[in-house]
Amino acid sequence: MEQRRNREPDGLNRSYRSNRTYSRELIPRHGGYRGLKSYQSAEIIYDATVAFCARFVDRRSRTTDQMVQAARSGKQNIAEGSQASGTSKKTELKLVSVARASLEELLLDYQDFLRQRSLGLWGKDDPRAQAVRRLAYASNRSYGTYRTYVEQSSPEVAANTLICLIHQANYLLDRQLRGLQEQFLAEGGFTERLYHARKRRRATGPGGPPKE
């Protein structure tokens, strides 16, 4: 299944755009990762991967550990990056990039699972793939939205469902990374904000601007 390059549903497009804060504060608002569509998607992928491996992969195998850890890395690094953003945009960019790489690794694991078992990989225009992608519009979307696809379906359906979800999450993370880059170019990092804040303080003095 090829990653979609065309426009995604509005509910996905608001992944990071609605959470960006442009501010002159020394330590601007940060955190709030649970409101990010990218984090919400990564959390679903993590829960679904744990359930998938419990059903279809030997729990004692290295593959199970690697897949679960890759899914967890995707979720955790988005959260850590968001929390670190108040004082280090560089760290946020790095951690979101790690999350993106972890989900790409997980995507390959699911594709390998299908190929090694001679199971079908859904194309992007497959009606089943389109049905899964439409669930992005569901209100209060969570792992429960996809539970039957993972826990009560064939391994082919379950793996392809996860592949669809990872493509959507990767799309969101790509947008988020572009937004972070734009924000960094517009505002600079913490060191620059600290320099300008000290410069303003020296110009105005501790008691405020000089009196005329």
URWO-V93617 format. One record per helix or strand of 3 or more residues. SS is the DSSP state (~ for helix, > for strand). FROM is the first residue (numbers start at 0). TO is the last residue. If there is no record, write none. Layout:
ss->SS from->FROM to->TO
ss->SS from->FROM to->TO
This chain:
ss->~ from->9 to->16
ss->~ from->32 to->34
ss->~ from->36 to->55
ss->~ from->61 to->83
ss->~ from->88 to->115
ss->~ from->126 to->136
ss->~ from->142 to->150
ss->~ from->154 to->186
ss->~ from->189 to->203
